[in-house]
Amino acid sequence: LQSPIKPPGFLYLSVLVTFAACNAPPVPLDDILIEKTFVPEQCARAVQVGDYVRYHYIGTFPDGKKFDSSYDRGTTYNVFVGKKQLIQGMDKALVGMCVNERSLVKIPPQLAYGKQGYGTIIPPDAILHFDVLLLDVWNPDDGVQTNTYHTPPVCSRKVEVSDFVRYHYNGTLLDGTLFDSSHTRMRTYDTYVGIGWLIAGMDQGLLGMCVGERRIITMPPSLGYGENGDGSDIPGQASLVFDVVLLDLHNPRDGITVTNQQVPESCTRTSVAGDFVRYHYNGSLLDGTFFDSSYSRNRTYDTYVGQGYVIAGMDEGLIGVCVGEKRTITIPPHLAYGEEGTGSKIPGSAVLVFDVHIIDFHNPADSTVVTVTSKPEECDVHTKKGDFVKYHYNASLMDGTPIDSTYNYGKTYNIVLGANQVVPGMEDGLMDMCVGEKRHLVIPPHLGYGERGVTGEVPGSAVLVFDIELVEMEEGLPEGYMFIWNEDVSPDLFAEMDKNEDKVVEPSEFTDYILQQVNDGKGRLAPGFDPYRIIDNMFSNQDRDGDGKITEAEFKLKADESAAHDEL
């Protein structure tokens, strides 16, 4: 090729240009004249001899008559500069131009087609004017150029060959023409790096990037789409510019990583597979995009660990934790939600980051843990089932959140042991205790308030912590008895009850008699219960026919009963 007007596929003008149109004597030119009509603010690179350029032009004679135009053909003129593939004046004019620069170039005939002209199109000794717009420049020796314009404050890992990345990009030609953007599709581009899934320039340009980094990747066509382009938006021999932000990075060989551990000073137990864990978390993508939080629901996430109830990476990351521990668990997608993600919140192939705070955990096989913190020197009488006890307590969750305290009310909590008046774990903790003793109890939820908890006070499946002090105890009655005699029973018991001697005992006579025996120290009612309810129950058991009175035939002592009753 010797001229910009002779590209492959050039369509010669159908109308002959006559020499008469150019008979006016031109102004003599010794050299080319260049008038820069537009100069871009920035010029990263100027054309040098040996570079390959893509440009548009309009060719006219001095009178303004057009003889050729690349615009009319709908394609740029592509050529090496300084290798005699152009007329001499154009070869000279292109050197030093910048991309997007526009110049009006006047070329004398001796640097154009001289005395020969060019067929019927260019007459002899014609001065030629070219309106040139440079769109692209590259050199066969060029490689990928990267320019990082934002670096994240922390970069724990950089892209390596065989890593899988998720990134957004805007793709433009060197003149700024946009040809593609992941942003417009509202979806990242997800791919392996360095194994041939990308054009070579992008494969190279992504290496060494950090998550959150932004860089410009510029590549020559030999590392892009080559001589033919992509067939639609990218022309052949085009340099490509990608503005990239890296959002995610992992390798198929990755396991979970645990960082930022904050372990409490006291850690007597760590979680194992099969434990039930309650924890709070904030979930985000690797670029910091938030997708979920238990805090926003004001409720812990509760689950068994090591049994497949949660994603595999979380199952693994929750093993070996202490109550109160905080840790960051980073989970690659093959241990999370995989290639599909979850839809709107978690994209496919996304690395997940969980900031976790362990609130408590237990095992279904756990029993109440009783630790004696203080014991009086004299401790001969110990609590047992049926005893009436009075105690103080401070109650909290495992993370220290207070629940309740008897000290706030200025009075003890009073129960009968074995009467199901408190949770089973507290029953266990109060057994075999002496007055003045203090204990620390850890009660698993199946011995506490279970999966439901107590609305507004105790979360479901919560481990409870009680610090208790036994203040007072009253010995209970033998099992199965609600009333016992402290001395021998009168042989005339029925007659003594029948005050009005009408051969029947009325409820009032029965109640008065029992209360009198208790007051005189001759008998005892089971402590901790309503005495009138006990006496009513005793009366009902003696009133065999349910007519509201007891006859002498109905009346029997407990020792005389073939079946046990909580009565006389």
Backbone torsions as a table, in degrees:
resi	resn	phi	psi	omega
1	LEU	NA	133.3	-178.4
2	GLN	-115.0	-6.7	-172.5
3	SER	-154.2	148.6	175.5
4	PRO	-66.9	-10.2	179.8
5	ILE	-95.0	8.0	-179.1
6	LYS	-125.2	47.4	176.2
7	PRO	-71.9	161.0	174.9
8	PRO	-57.2	138.0	179.0
9	GLY	81.7	9.4	-179.1
10	PHE	-61.2	131.9	178.1
11	LEU	-97.4	110.9	-178.7
12	TYR	-67.1	146.6	-178.3
13	LEU	-61.9	135.8	-177.7
14	SER	-78.3	-19.2	179.2
15	VAL	-102.8	124.9	-178.9
16	LEU	-67.9	135.1	175.8
17	VAL	-91.6	120.7	-177.4
18	THR	-84.1	148.9	178.0
19	PHE	-65.7	-22.6	-178.2
20	ALA	-62.5	-28.8	-178.0
21	ALA	-65.7	-17.9	-177.3
22	CYS	-119.6	23.5	-177.7
23	ASN	-72.5	-19.6	179.2
24	ALA	-62.0	133.6	-175.9
25	PRO	-66.1	123.0	-179.6
26	PRO	-74.9	159.6	175.1
27	VAL	-73.0	127.3	-177.0
28	PRO	-62.1	138.0	176.0
29	LEU	-124.3	131.9	176.1
30	ASP	-90.1	-26.5	-176.7
31	ASP	-149.3	174.3	178.5
32	ILE	-69.5	150.8	172.3
33	LEU	-116.4	132.0	-179.0
34	ILE	-120.7	123.5	174.4
35	GLU	-114.5	112.7	-179.3
36	LYS	-80.4	113.2	-178.7
37	THR	-92.0	-19.1	173.9
38	PHE	-153.3	128.5	177.9
39	VAL	-122.9	120.8	179.3
40	PRO	-63.6	153.1	-179.6
41	GLU	-62.2	-37.0	-178.8
42	GLN	-118.5	141.3	178.7
43	CYS	-134.7	92.8	-176.9
44	ALA	-71.4	-21.8	-174.9
45	ARG	-159.3	135.6	176.4
46	ALA	-110.4	148.1	-177.4
47	VAL	-63.3	134.9	175.0
48	GLN	-123.3	161.1	176.8
49	VAL	-58.5	132.3	-178.3
50	GLY	99.2	-13.4	177.2
51	ASP	-74.1	157.3	174.5
52	TYR	-105.3	132.6	-176.2
53	VAL	-126.5	154.0	169.8
54	ARG	-122.9	125.8	-178.9
55	TYR	-149.2	157.6	171.2
56	HIS	-102.2	151.5	177.0
57	TYR	-151.5	157.5	167.9
58	ILE	-125.0	123.2	179.9
59	GLY	-102.7	127.3	-179.5
60	THR	-134.5	161.9	169.2
61	PHE	-85.5	169.2	-179.4
62	PRO	-57.6	-24.8	179.3
63	ASP	-83.8	2.7	176.8
64	GLY	94.2	-3.4	-178.3
65	LYS	-75.0	126.6	-176.8
66	LYS	-79.0	134.7	175.2
67	PHE	-116.0	-13.2	-179.8
68	ASP	-167.9	153.4	177.7
69	SER	-159.6	130.4	174.4
70	SER	-70.2	-27.8	179.2
71	TYR	-61.9	-37.5	-179.0
72	ASP	-64.7	-28.2	179.7
73	ARG	-88.7	-8.7	178.1
74	GLY	71.2	23.8	178.7
75	THR	-150.5	148.2	177.7
76	THR	-71.7	163.4	172.3
77	TYR	-95.5	126.4	-173.4
78	ASN	-118.7	128.1	-171.8
79	VAL	-165.3	155.3	170.1
80	PHE	-80.1	143.9	-179.7
81	VAL	-97.9	136.5	175.4
82	GLY	80.9	14.5	-179.9
83	LYS	-118.9	24.6	175.7
84	LYS	60.6	30.1	174.1
85	GLN	-94.7	-3.4	-179.3
86	LEU	-128.1	165.1	168.9
87	ILE	-61.0	152.0	-170.8
88	GLN	-59.5	-38.8	-178.6
89	GLY	-66.2	-38.1	178.7
90	MET	-71.5	-39.9	175.6
91	ASP	-53.9	-40.2	-178.0
92	LYS	-75.2	-38.7	-175.3
93	ALA	-69.5	-31.4	-176.5
94	LEU	-74.4	-25.5	-179.3
95	VAL	-64.7	128.9	179.4
96	GLY	94.3	-8.6	179.3
97	MET	-74.5	153.2	177.2
98	CYS	-109.0	156.4	175.4
99	VAL	-60.3	134.6	-177.5
100	ASN	76.9	0.7	173.3
101	GLU	-74.9	142.7	178.8
102	ARG	-124.5	131.4	-176.8
103	SER	-137.3	146.7	171.3
104	LEU	-100.2	116.0	-174.5
105	VAL	-110.6	127.3	175.6
106	LYS	-109.6	123.7	-173.8
107	ILE	-118.9	123.2	177.7
108	PRO	-69.9	158.5	-175.0
109	PRO	-59.6	-33.0	-178.6
110	GLN	-67.4	-18.7	176.0
111	LEU	-106.6	9.7	178.6
112	ALA	-123.3	-110.4	-176.2
113	TYR	-106.1	4.4	172.9
114	GLY	54.7	-146.8	-175.7
115	LYS	-76.6	-13.7	-178.1
116	GLN	-84.1	-30.4	-173.4
117	GLY	67.8	-161.3	-179.9
118	TYR	-141.8	92.5	178.4
119	GLY	54.3	-135.1	180.0
120	THR	-92.4	0.6	-174.3
121	ILE	-95.1	-45.4	-178.2
122	ILE	-114.4	116.5	179.1
123	PRO	-73.0	164.5	177.0
124	PRO	-61.9	149.3	174.9
125	ASP	55.5	35.2	-178.2
126	ALA	-89.6	132.9	169.3
127	ILE	-81.3	132.8	-177.5
128	LEU	-114.2	139.7	174.9
129	HIS	-111.8	131.5	177.4
130	PHE	-124.9	126.3	171.7
131	ASP	-94.8	106.5	-169.4
132	VAL	-110.7	133.2	173.4
133	LEU	-123.5	113.5	-178.4
134	LEU	-83.3	126.2	-176.9
135	LEU	-109.9	-22.9	-172.9
136	ASP	-158.8	147.9	174.6
137	VAL	-151.1	134.8	174.9
138	TRP	-155.0	170.1	-178.7
139	ASN	-130.1	143.8	-179.9
140	PRO	-56.2	-21.7	179.7
141	ASP	-86.4	-5.2	-177.2
142	ASP	-65.1	145.8	168.5
143	GLY	-117.8	-165.9	177.6
144	VAL	-73.1	135.7	175.6
145	GLN	-115.2	132.7	178.5
146	THR	-122.0	143.1	177.9
147	ASN	-137.2	104.3	179.6
148	THR	-81.3	122.1	-179.8
149	TYR	-112.3	-2.9	170.8
150	HIS	-148.0	124.6	178.0
151	THR	-116.4	126.8	178.8
152	PRO	-65.0	152.6	-178.9
153	PRO	-63.9	-28.3	179.4
154	VAL	-124.8	131.7	178.1
155	CYS	-135.6	93.5	-175.8
156	SER	-84.4	-11.6	-175.5
157	ARG	-160.2	144.9	179.0
158	LYS	-121.6	156.0	-177.4
159	VAL	-64.6	132.4	175.3
160	GLU	-126.3	167.2	178.2
161	VAL	-57.8	134.8	-179.9
162	SER	83.6	-1.1	173.2
163	ASP	-70.5	154.5	174.9
164	PHE	-106.0	129.0	-175.1
165	VAL	-124.9	154.8	170.7
166	ARG	-124.1	125.8	-177.5
167	TYR	-148.2	157.2	170.9
168	HIS	-103.6	151.8	179.1
169	TYR	-152.3	154.0	162.7
170	ASN	-115.1	125.8	-179.7
171	GLY	-107.3	125.4	-179.6
172	THR	-132.0	161.4	167.9
173	LEU	-78.3	175.0	-175.1
174	LEU	-66.3	-22.1	179.0
175	ASP	-87.8	2.3	177.6
176	GLY	97.5	-1.4	179.8
177	THR	-67.8	121.5	-179.4
178	LEU	-75.7	128.9	175.9
179	PHE	-115.8	-16.5	179.7
180	ASP	-167.4	154.7	177.6
181	SER	-158.4	129.0	174.6
182	SER	-71.0	-25.3	-179.5
183	HIS	-63.0	-39.3	-178.8
184	THR	-67.3	-27.0	177.6
185	ARG	-86.7	-8.1	180.0
186	MET	55.9	39.5	179.3
187	ARG	-152.7	134.7	179.7
188	THR	-67.7	160.6	170.8
189	TYR	-94.2	124.9	-172.8
190	ASP	-118.4	127.1	-174.2
191	THR	-165.2	160.9	168.2
192	TYR	-80.1	151.5	-177.9
193	VAL	-111.8	137.2	171.2
194	GLY	82.4	10.1	-179.6
195	ILE	-122.9	17.8	173.2
196	GLY	90.1	10.4	177.7
197	TRP	-81.6	-12.2	-177.9
198	LEU	-121.8	166.8	169.2
199	ILE	-61.1	151.4	-170.6
200	ALA	-58.5	-37.8	-178.4
201	GLY	-65.6	-36.8	178.3
202	MET	-74.0	-37.7	175.0
203	ASP	-54.0	-41.2	179.9
204	GLN	-78.6	-39.5	-173.2
205	GLY	-68.6	-25.3	-179.2
206	LEU	-82.3	-18.3	-178.2
207	LEU	-63.0	136.8	177.2
208	GLY	86.6	0.0	180.0
209	MET	-77.3	152.2	174.0
210	CYS	-105.0	154.3	173.2
211	VAL	-62.5	129.4	-177.3
212	GLY	94.2	-11.7	179.4
213	GLU	-73.6	146.8	174.6
214	ARG	-122.4	131.6	179.7
215	ARG	-147.6	155.4	173.8
216	ILE	-98.4	125.9	178.8
217	ILE	-114.1	117.1	-179.2
218	THR	-114.3	133.0	-176.1
219	MET	-139.3	145.1	174.8
220	PRO	-74.0	164.6	-177.7
221	PRO	-60.8	-28.0	179.1
222	SER	-62.7	-22.2	177.3
223	LEU	-109.0	6.7	178.1
224	GLY	-115.1	-113.4	-177.2
225	TYR	-109.2	11.7	168.8
226	GLY	65.3	-152.7	-173.8
227	GLU	-68.7	-28.3	-172.1
228	ASN	-98.3	-10.7	-176.0
229	GLY	67.9	-159.2	-179.9
230	ASP	-102.5	3.2	177.3
231	GLY	89.9	-6.6	-179.4
232	SER	-141.3	-73.1	-172.9
233	ASP	-94.7	-21.4	-177.2
234	ILE	-110.8	114.1	-179.9
235	PRO	-71.7	163.2	176.5
236	GLY	-64.1	151.6	177.4
237	GLN	58.5	31.5	-177.6
238	ALA	-98.4	133.6	168.2
239	SER	-71.1	146.2	-178.9
240	LEU	-120.2	144.6	178.5
241	VAL	-127.3	123.7	179.3
242	PHE	-117.8	124.5	173.4
243	ASP	-96.4	108.3	-167.2
244	VAL	-116.5	138.8	167.8
245	VAL	-124.1	123.3	-178.3
246	LEU	-85.6	125.3	-176.5
247	LEU	-105.8	-24.2	-170.6
248	ASP	-157.3	152.3	-175.3
249	LEU	-158.5	129.3	171.7
250	HIS	-158.0	172.2	176.2
251	ASN	-126.8	142.9	-179.1
252	PRO	-57.8	-19.7	178.5
253	ARG	-85.2	-6.0	-175.9
254	ASP	-64.7	144.0	164.9
255	GLY	-108.0	-171.1	176.8
256	ILE	-73.1	156.0	171.6
257	THR	-124.2	140.5	179.3
258	VAL	-116.1	122.0	-179.0
259	THR	-133.7	175.5	174.6
260	ASN	53.6	38.3	-179.0
261	GLN	-70.7	131.7	171.8
262	GLN	-122.7	100.8	-174.8
263	VAL	-100.8	128.8	179.0
264	PRO	-62.8	154.4	-177.9
265	GLU	-60.2	-39.7	179.4
266	SER	-100.5	115.2	178.4
267	CYS	-138.9	91.3	-174.7
268	THR	-84.5	-11.0	-175.6
269	ARG	-156.0	140.2	174.5
270	THR	-117.4	153.3	-175.2
271	SER	-69.3	147.5	175.9
272	VAL	-131.3	166.8	178.2
273	ALA	-57.7	135.1	-178.1
274	GLY	100.1	-13.4	176.9
275	ASP	-73.6	156.5	175.6
276	PHE	-107.0	122.5	-171.1
277	VAL	-116.9	139.3	171.3
278	ARG	-114.3	124.1	-177.2
279	TYR	-147.8	155.7	171.2
280	HIS	-101.7	152.7	178.5
281	TYR	-152.4	153.7	163.5
282	ASN	-115.6	127.7	-178.5
283	GLY	-110.3	131.9	179.3
284	SER	-142.8	164.0	171.9
285	LEU	-81.4	174.1	-174.0
286	LEU	-66.6	-24.3	178.9
287	ASP	-87.9	5.3	177.6
288	GLY	96.2	-3.2	179.0
289	THR	-65.4	121.1	-177.7
290	PHE	-75.0	138.9	175.5
291	PHE	-129.6	-18.6	-179.6
292	ASP	-168.8	156.3	178.0
293	SER	-157.8	133.1	174.4
294	SER	-71.5	-27.1	179.8
295	TYR	-62.7	-36.9	-178.4
296	SER	-66.7	-24.3	176.7
297	ARG	-91.6	-5.8	-179.6
298	ASN	57.3	38.6	-179.7
299	ARG	-155.1	136.9	178.8
300	THR	-67.3	160.4	170.1
301	TYR	-94.2	125.8	-172.4
302	ASP	-117.9	126.9	-176.3
303	THR	-162.5	158.1	166.9
304	TYR	-76.8	147.6	179.0
305	VAL	-113.6	150.3	178.0
306	GLY	76.2	13.5	-177.8
307	GLN	-129.3	14.2	174.4
308	GLY	82.5	13.4	178.8
309	TYR	-79.9	-19.0	178.1
310	VAL	-126.2	172.5	179.0
311	ILE	-57.5	151.5	-171.1
312	ALA	-57.3	-38.6	-178.9
313	GLY	-66.6	-37.0	177.7
314	MET	-72.7	-37.8	175.9
315	ASP	-54.3	-42.4	-179.5
316	GLU	-75.3	-40.2	-175.1
317	GLY	-70.1	-18.9	-179.3
318	LEU	-94.2	0.1	175.8
319	ILE	-83.9	136.0	176.7
320	GLY	85.0	16.3	-179.8
321	VAL	-91.8	158.4	174.5
322	CYS	-105.1	155.3	171.5
323	VAL	-63.8	129.3	-178.1
324	GLY	92.2	-9.1	-178.6
325	GLU	-71.6	146.3	172.1
326	LYS	-119.6	139.7	178.5
327	ARG	-155.5	156.1	174.7
328	THR	-105.3	125.1	-178.6
329	ILE	-113.8	117.9	178.1
330	THR	-104.0	125.5	-169.8
331	ILE	-123.3	121.3	176.5
332	PRO	-69.6	159.8	-172.7
333	PRO	-62.3	-31.6	-178.7
334	HIS	-70.8	-9.9	173.0
335	LEU	-111.8	11.9	-179.7
336	ALA	-127.6	-112.1	-175.1
337	TYR	-107.0	11.3	169.5
338	GLY	64.7	-156.7	-175.7
339	GLU	-70.7	-24.8	-174.9
340	GLU	-87.1	-26.4	-174.9
341	GLY	67.7	-155.8	-179.9
342	THR	-119.1	7.0	-177.9
343	GLY	109.5	-117.1	-171.4
344	SER	-75.7	-32.6	-172.7
345	LYS	-89.5	-44.1	-176.1
346	ILE	-117.3	112.0	-179.8
347	PRO	-70.2	162.9	176.7
348	GLY	-62.1	148.2	176.9
349	SER	59.2	31.2	-177.1
350	ALA	-93.8	135.1	169.1
351	VAL	-76.8	136.0	-177.8
352	LEU	-112.1	143.8	178.7
353	VAL	-124.3	121.7	179.6
354	PHE	-116.7	123.3	169.6
355	ASP	-94.4	112.5	-167.7
356	VAL	-113.6	140.0	173.1
357	HIS	-126.0	115.8	-177.0
358	ILE	-80.2	118.9	-179.4
359	ILE	-88.6	-48.6	173.3
360	ASP	-165.5	168.0	171.5
361	PHE	-154.8	158.5	178.1
362	HIS	-154.1	174.2	175.4
363	ASN	-122.0	142.7	-179.9
364	PRO	-57.8	-19.8	178.8
365	ALA	-87.6	-2.5	-177.5
366	ASP	-66.1	146.8	169.2
367	SER	-113.2	176.7	177.6
368	THR	-67.0	130.4	177.5
369	VAL	-94.6	118.4	-177.5
370	VAL	-111.1	122.3	176.9
371	THR	-121.9	119.7	178.5
372	VAL	-79.0	119.4	-178.6
373	THR	-99.9	-21.0	178.7
374	SER	-159.4	139.1	-178.8
375	LYS	-142.8	133.1	-180.0
376	PRO	-69.0	157.3	-178.6
377	GLU	-62.1	-41.5	178.2
378	GLU	-97.9	114.6	-177.6
379	CYS	-142.7	71.8	-175.4
380	ASP	-96.9	-31.0	-177.4
381	VAL	-103.5	123.6	-176.6
382	HIS	-116.4	148.3	-179.6
383	THR	-67.7	151.5	177.2
384	LYS	-149.7	175.3	-179.5
385	LYS	-60.4	133.4	-179.6
386	GLY	98.1	-18.2	179.5
387	ASP	-70.9	148.5	175.7
388	PHE	-97.5	119.9	-174.4
389	VAL	-122.4	150.7	174.2
390	LYS	-124.3	127.4	-175.6
391	TYR	-146.3	157.9	172.5
392	HIS	-102.9	152.6	175.8
393	TYR	-149.9	151.3	163.3
394	ASN	-115.3	127.0	-177.1
395	ALA	-116.2	138.6	178.3
396	SER	-149.5	169.6	170.5
397	LEU	-85.5	173.9	-177.1
398	MET	-64.5	-27.4	-179.7
399	ASP	-86.0	5.8	177.6
400	GLY	95.2	-4.0	178.9
401	THR	-63.5	119.6	-178.7
402	PRO	-68.7	145.1	178.2
403	ILE	-112.4	-52.2	-174.2
404	ASP	-164.7	162.0	177.7
405	SER	-156.3	133.2	176.8
406	THR	-69.0	-24.0	180.0
407	TYR	-64.3	-25.9	177.9
408	ASN	-67.0	-25.8	-177.2
409	TYR	-99.3	-9.3	178.5
410	GLY	71.3	22.8	178.5
411	LYS	-151.9	158.2	-178.8
412	THR	-78.4	165.8	171.8
413	TYR	-100.3	130.2	-170.9
414	ASN	-120.5	129.4	-179.6
415	ILE	-145.0	166.7	169.5
416	VAL	-103.9	123.0	-179.0
417	LEU	-66.1	135.0	178.7
418	GLY	86.0	3.2	-177.4
419	ALA	-102.4	13.4	178.7
420	ASN	57.9	37.0	179.5
421	GLN	-92.7	-10.4	176.2
422	VAL	-136.8	172.8	179.3
423	VAL	-64.8	152.5	-176.3
424	PRO	-56.6	-35.7	-179.5
425	GLY	-63.8	-34.8	177.3
426	MET	-71.3	-38.1	175.0
427	GLU	-55.6	-45.6	180.0
428	ASP	-61.6	-43.2	-175.3
429	GLY	-69.5	-23.9	-177.6
430	LEU	-92.2	-9.0	-178.9
431	MET	-73.9	147.2	175.0
432	ASP	58.5	39.9	-177.3
433	MET	-114.8	150.9	177.7
434	CYS	-114.4	158.8	-178.3
435	VAL	-61.1	133.3	-178.9
436	GLY	94.4	-11.7	-179.6
437	GLU	-76.9	146.9	177.2
438	LYS	-122.1	141.5	-178.7
439	ARG	-138.2	155.5	174.0
440	HIS	-113.4	119.7	-176.8
441	LEU	-112.8	136.6	170.4
442	VAL	-119.3	116.7	-170.3
443	ILE	-115.4	118.1	177.7
444	PRO	-68.8	158.1	-173.2
445	PRO	-62.1	-30.6	179.6
446	HIS	-70.9	-11.8	172.2
447	LEU	-112.6	9.3	178.4
448	GLY	-118.8	-115.7	-176.3
449	TYR	-106.2	12.0	170.1
450	GLY	66.9	-160.7	-175.9
451	GLU	-69.4	-27.5	-175.9
452	ARG	-84.8	-29.4	-176.9
453	GLY	68.0	-156.4	177.0
454	VAL	-125.4	118.3	-174.1
455	THR	-52.9	125.3	176.7
456	GLY	80.5	-5.0	-177.1
457	GLU	-128.1	-55.1	-176.1
458	VAL	-120.9	120.0	178.1
459	PRO	-64.6	155.5	175.0
460	GLY	-60.7	144.7	177.3
461	SER	60.1	28.3	-177.4
462	ALA	-90.3	136.4	170.0
463	VAL	-76.0	136.3	-177.1
464	LEU	-109.4	146.3	177.6
465	VAL	-123.9	124.2	178.6
466	PHE	-123.1	132.6	166.7
467	ASP	-106.4	113.9	-171.9
468	ILE	-118.9	154.9	174.8
469	GLU	-138.4	122.9	178.9
470	LEU	-80.6	119.4	-174.9
471	VAL	-96.8	-37.7	-174.5
472	GLU	-157.3	149.4	175.1
473	MET	-144.4	148.6	175.9
474	GLU	-127.8	127.8	-175.3
475	GLU	-62.1	135.8	179.3
476	GLY	-82.9	179.7	178.5
477	LEU	-90.1	163.0	175.5
478	PRO	-56.9	150.3	-176.6
479	GLU	-58.8	132.1	179.6
480	GLY	96.8	-6.6	-178.6
481	TYR	-112.2	139.6	172.0
482	MET	-112.2	-8.6	177.1
483	PHE	-152.3	136.8	176.3
484	ILE	-135.1	158.1	175.3
485	TRP	-92.2	141.0	176.4
486	ASN	-91.1	-7.5	178.9
487	GLU	-147.8	-179.0	-176.8
488	ASP	-60.7	145.7	-178.4
489	VAL	-81.1	137.7	178.7
490	SER	-63.3	137.0	177.9
491	PRO	-69.7	-19.1	-179.5
492	ASP	-105.3	39.8	-173.7
493	LEU	-59.2	-45.2	-178.0
494	PHE	-64.2	-43.1	-179.4
495	ALA	-64.6	-36.3	179.7
496	GLU	-66.8	-31.8	178.3
497	MET	-74.8	-34.8	-175.1
498	ASP	-81.7	78.9	-174.3
499	LYS	-63.5	-37.5	-176.6
500	ASN	-91.8	4.6	173.3
501	GLU	54.8	41.6	178.9
502	ASP	-102.7	16.0	175.5
503	LYS	71.1	8.3	174.1
504	VAL	-137.7	152.0	177.8
505	VAL	-107.0	118.9	178.0
506	GLU	-81.1	160.1	178.5
507	PRO	-54.3	-40.0	-178.5
508	SER	-67.1	-39.4	178.3
509	GLU	-63.8	-41.8	-179.2
510	PHE	-63.2	-47.5	-177.9
511	THR	-63.0	-47.5	-178.3
512	ASP	-60.1	-40.1	-176.7
513	TYR	-66.9	-47.0	-178.0
514	ILE	-63.4	-45.3	179.9
515	LEU	-61.7	-35.2	179.0
516	GLN	-66.8	-39.3	178.6
517	GLN	-64.5	-38.8	179.1
518	VAL	-66.3	-44.7	-179.6
519	ASN	-63.7	-33.6	-179.3
520	ASP	-83.8	-2.1	179.2
521	GLY	79.3	11.8	-179.2
522	LYS	-87.0	-18.5	180.0
523	GLY	-145.7	165.8	179.5
524	ARG	-133.7	136.8	169.4
525	LEU	-92.7	154.2	177.6
526	ALA	-60.6	127.6	-177.0
527	PRO	-72.4	152.0	174.1
528	GLY	90.9	-3.6	179.7
529	PHE	-115.7	161.9	175.6
530	ASP	-67.2	115.5	-176.0
531	PRO	-60.0	-35.0	-177.9
532	TYR	-69.6	-34.0	177.3
533	ARG	-69.5	-37.4	176.9
534	ILE	-62.9	-46.6	-177.6
535	ILE	-65.0	-39.1	176.8
536	ASP	-60.9	-39.9	179.6
537	ASN	-66.8	-41.2	178.2
538	MET	-61.7	-43.2	-179.6
539	PHE	-62.6	-43.4	-178.7
540	SER	-62.2	-37.0	179.9
541	ASN	-67.9	-31.5	179.0
542	GLN	-80.8	-27.5	-179.4
543	ASP	-82.0	81.8	-170.0
544	ARG	-62.1	-39.0	-175.6
545	ASP	-93.8	0.2	174.7
546	GLY	67.4	28.2	-178.4
547	ASP	-93.6	6.5	175.3
548	GLY	89.2	9.0	176.2
549	LYS	-152.6	157.4	-176.7
550	ILE	-111.2	128.2	174.4
551	THR	-94.8	166.6	179.7
552	GLU	-65.1	-30.2	178.2
553	ALA	-68.2	-32.5	179.8
554	GLU	-78.5	-28.1	-169.0
555	PHE	-72.6	126.8	177.9
556	LYS	-145.9	147.7	171.8
557	LEU	-80.5	160.4	-179.4
558	LYS	-60.3	-36.6	-178.9
559	ALA	-64.0	-22.9	-179.2
560	ASP	-89.1	-9.3	-175.4
561	GLU	-77.8	139.7	173.0
562	SER	-79.8	-29.1	175.4
563	ALA	-115.3	138.2	-175.0
564	ALA	-70.7	138.9	173.2
565	HIS	-133.2	150.0	176.8
566	ASP	-81.7	72.6	-175.2
567	GLU	-146.7	-149.7	-176.9
568	LEU	-62.4	NA	NA
